[in-house]
Amino acid sequence: MQNNTTDVIANWPTSNISYPSKVKILEMVAPTALIIDRVISPLWYCLGFIGNIITVKIWLSRKVRRTNPSAIYFGTLAIVQFIYLVFHIIMELQIAWDIQTYERPHLCKVFNFLFISPQYLVPLLVLGFTVERYIAVCHPFMKENLCTVTRAKIVIVCFSLCSLVLGSIQTYTWEYSSVISGCTIVNEEFHTIWTWLTESILFFLAPAMVLVINILVIREIRRLSVEGAVRLPNQQTSGTSNVVSTITLLCVSFYFICTLLPATIVYALQSAIRQGDPTLPIPEWVNDPIWKNYFKYLTIRKVVEEICLSNYAAYFFIYFLTGVFFRRECLKLFKLRRLLVKSRLNHNGSSEYSLVQSKTMATEVTLTTPC
């Protein structure tokens, strides 16, 4: 998402006043925001890189990806999140550690394009597997035709092309400025309109649609439960389509909503927060009421951004906590035999997590509690 605090000052003065780097300014007037950046982000990087690699290995393993469309979405999502974290490190070195990375001639355009495209793709993927689960639960007779691995791959390719096209606009709106020795926006009016349009569609409308669809899925599962169309714990299921559960999908969707919407709201408030007079000596910014209010907002925004960044690192833990299959494969991967045996015992003695599967034109639903 574009709401990353990369600019301390939105409108640098065009006078010959010499300013220190943005990181130096933050060290003087908003050190808390800088500390949050330097401490929390590396934690998400460690968790995200390890978790996403394991996630890709499990969900895109041959035996799973051949028959399970939801696993295709999960595996692709992990790849996109891994790529985004790589670019986020490059950005973080620049804005938090004052190490020159992308703010160079010709790199501003390319970096902003590569940085924003994965952010566009993530909400589209979440919306994709949410719709897939809705069809499987609420329209089981359509599942065999619409919820297939081939169709999932086609949808993912289309979403990827769409995100690249949308991201390519960044090459038009950004350029390197020798005046400030950094990246700057070329067409402020167009950039503002385009940002609001894409933010509204991808980071507000898409999560809202995910929320509505999830509510419909939950209502349908409850209705089937009341009518007695519930698979009993001792009934057997077959096929690798049992790997991905409705509970796991719902948890991922709701976590996506809860972490993304606050960041969208905070970003939307940016235009309402005034900046102080940049021609004032920087030591006076600390006591200036307008600048104090702005940097207070900047600190709050940084906290929200770090929470939003967990979107790219925390899904592994959702899969592990809610998915028996995923947890078992993780234990196999690390050869934790005792925990694997314990996991199997717990699995045999508890309800299978929710899964919707249509056979011979009939709906079968498994309700679960997270293991």
VENKASUL-V274766 format. One record per backbone hydrogen bond with DSSP energy under -0.5 kcal/mol. NH is the residue of the N-H (numbers start at 1). CO is the residue of the C=O. If there is no record, write none. Layout:
nh: {NH NH}
co: {CO CO}
This chain:
nh: {4 6 8 12 25 26 27 28 29 30 34 35 36 37 38 39 40 41 41 43 44 45 46 47 48 49 50 51 52 53 54 55 56 57 58 59 60 61 64 65 66 67 68 69 72 73 74 75 76 77 78 79 80 81 82 83 84 85 86 87 88 89 90 91 92 93 94 95 96 97 98 99 100 104 107 108 110 111 112 113 114 115 116 117 118 119 120 121 122 123 124 125 126 127 128 129 130 131 132 133 134 135 136 137 138 139 139 142 143 144 145 146 147 148 152 153 154 155 156 157 158 159 160 161 162 163 164 165 166 167 168 169 170 171 172 173 174 175 177 178 181 182 184 186 188 191 192 193 194 195 196 197 198 199 200 201 202 203 203 205 206 208 209 210 211 212 213 214 215 216 217 218 219 220 221 222 223 224 225 226 227 228 228 229 230 231 235 242 243 246 249 250 251 252 253 254 255 256 257 258 259 260 261 263 264 265 266 267 268 269 270 271 272 273 273 274 278 280 284 285 285 286 286 287 288 292 293 294 295 296 297 298 299 300 301 302 303 304 305 306 307 308 309 310 310 311 312 313 314 317 318 319 320 321 322 323 324 327 328 329 330 331 332 333 334 335 336 337 340 341 342 343 344 345 346 347 348 349 350 355 357 357 359 362 364 365 366 367}
co: {2 4 6 10 21 22 23 24 25 26 30 31 32 33 34 35 36 36 37 39 40 41 42 43 44 45 46 47 48 49 50 51 52 53 54 55 56 58 61 61 62 64 64 67 68 69 70 71 72 73 74 75 76 77 78 79 80 81 82 83 84 85 86 87 88 89 90 91 92 92 94 93 98 102 104 104 106 107 108 109 110 111 112 113 114 115 116 117 118 119 120 121 122 123 124 125 126 127 128 129 130 131 132 133 134 134 135 139 140 140 142 142 143 146 148 149 150 151 152 153 154 155 156 157 158 159 160 161 162 163 164 166 167 168 169 169 170 184 182 176 177 177 175 173 186 187 188 189 190 191 192 193 194 195 196 197 198 198 199 200 201 204 205 206 207 208 209 210 211 212 213 214 215 216 217 218 219 220 221 222 223 224 225 224 228 365 232 239 240 354 245 246 247 248 249 250 251 252 253 254 255 256 257 259 260 261 262 263 264 265 267 268 269 269 270 272 276 277 281 281 282 282 283 284 284 288 289 290 291 292 293 294 295 296 297 298 299 300 301 302 303 304 305 306 307 308 309 310 310 314 314 315 316 317 318 319 322 323 324 325 326 327 328 329 330 332 331 335 336 337 338 339 340 341 342 343 344 345 347 366 355 364 362 359 357 229 355 365}
